[in-house]
């Protein structure tokens, strides 16, 4: 059995100075990955396939929905929902047939449809992307609300680290905000106040 207490309380002390260097997802990920079991490494690898747009097809989402891991199932159902609503919104704007581009056929939404559509209707591209990443961040927190020392916490942390890395590369100010939030959540966990 994995020693999640050891892994999670031993998360890398990520306190880079954002003015001098970028936050590195790869560094944080590699540090966690080497401490994980083979089974957890496979979950991390599957999660990371979801970061690659070319992998996001019917087969991927079908694999996610049948995963034994609750976090993988719930996160990628939501991810699929967001992406499909993006496709529908873009298809409406450009008078295209969205059915050609929809992946999977989700029969239900998690009550976030109107919130997602409100974000997608924002004409400011940068603001829209920030809001979408914030929505994903919040969804990860919702999924892991009652998780403290398990692989779900590690997977949630990696999604947040991936979001932080992306914004550090694109927008230093927003990257710093995501980074500060990530560090505060890690510190809160160490004090036993909450989870990632």
N, C-alpha and C positions, 0 to 999 in steps of 0.2 A: 504494500500500500504506500502511496506517495505521502511525503511529509509536506503537506501544503502549508502548514504553519511556518516551516523553515523557509520554503520558497517565497511565500508572500511577504513575510516580515523581512526577508533578505532581498527584497526587490532592489535593483540598483539605485543608488543614491543619485538620482538624476537632477543635478543642480548646475546645468551648464549656464554659462553667461551668454545669453542670447545675442548680446551686442558683438561678441567675439567669435562665436561659432554656432553652427546650427545644431538643434536637437537631432539626435540620430536614432531613428526607429531601429535600424539594423543592430546597433550596439546594444540597445535595451533588449531587443528580441533575442539576440544570440546569448546574452547573459541568462535569460530565463530558459531558453530552449535547452541549454546544456544541463540544466538541473531537473528537467522534466523526464518522466517515464517515456518509454517508446509509444505507449498508447496516447499520452498527452501530446507528444510531438506530432503524431498523425493528426490530431485535432488542430494543432497550430498550423500545420501545413495546409489542411483543408480550409481553415479560416483565411489564410493568406491567398488561396486561390480566388477568394471573393474580392481581393484587392485588385485583381487583374481582370479588366473588362472583357478580354477575349475568352475568359473561362466561364463567364456568366451566361450559360445557356440552359436549355431544358434539363440536360443531364446533370449539370451542377446543382440546380435548384431541387431537382428530384432527390439527389443524394443528400442534400441538406435537410430536406423535409423528412427523410427516413432515417436520419442520424439518431443514434442512441443518446447523443448529448443534447440536453434540453436547450442550452444556450445557442448552439449551432442551429437547431431547428427554429427557435423563435427569432433569432437575429436575422437569419436569411429569408424567412417569410416576410419580415418587415422590409428588409433590403429589396426584395423582389417587388413588394408593393410600391415602394418609393420609386424604383426604376420604371415600373410599368406606368405609374402616374406621370412620370416625366415624359415618357414616350407618348402617352395620350395627349398631354398638354402641347408638346411640340407638334404632334400630328394635326391638332386643331389649328395651331398658328399657321402651319404651312399647307393646310388642306390635303393631308396625306391619310392613307388608310392605316390606322394604328394597329389593326389586327396582324399585319405583316411583321410587326416589330415587337409585339407583346411576347414576353417569355412566360410560359406557364399560364394557367387559368385560375388565379386565385378566386375562390367563391366568396371570400369574406375579407373584411378589413378589420384592423384592430381599433377602430374608432378614431383613427388618425387621418382619415381621408381628407376631411375638410381642412385640417391644419396643414397637411402636405400641399394641397391645392392652393391654399392661401400663400404659402411660401413660393410655389412655382409661378404664381401670378405676379411676383415681384419682378419688375423690369430691370432692376439693378443686378447684374450678373454676379458681382462680388458679394453683395449683400445676400443674394439668394443662396449662394454656395455656403456662406457662413451660417445662415439659418438652417440649411439642410444638415450641415455637420453638427450643429447644436442639437438638432432634432435626433440625429443618430446617437449622439453622446447621451442625451436624456433617455433614449430607448434602452441603451446599454445599462444605464443605471436602474431603470425599471425592471429589466430582466434579472438583474443580479441583486435586487433590493434585499433579499434575505440570504444571500450567499456571503460567506466570510472567508473560509479557508478551503477552497476547492478549485478545480480547473476552470470553472466558469469565471472566477475572479481574474484568473490569468488571461483568459481569452478577452474579457472585457477590457482589461488593462491594455492589451495589445491593440485593440481597435482604437482606444483613446490615444495611445502612443502613435499610431498610424495617422490619425487626424492631426495631432500636434506636429508631427514631422512634415506633413503636407503644408500646413500653414506657416511653419517656420521657413519653408523654402519659398512660399509665395508672398507672404505678408508678415513681416517681422512683428508688427504690433499685435495682430490677431494670433500669431504663433505664440507670442509671449503670454497672451490671455489664456489660451488653451493649456500651455505649459504650466502656468501658475495654478490653474484649476486641477490639473493632473497631480501636481506636487501636493496641493492641499488635501486632495482625496487620499493620497497615499499616507500622508501624515495622520489624517483622521482615522484611517484603518489601524495604524500602529497604536493609536491611543484607545482603540476599541470602540470608537464613536460610530463608525459606519463601515461601509464596504465600497469598493470601486463601483 
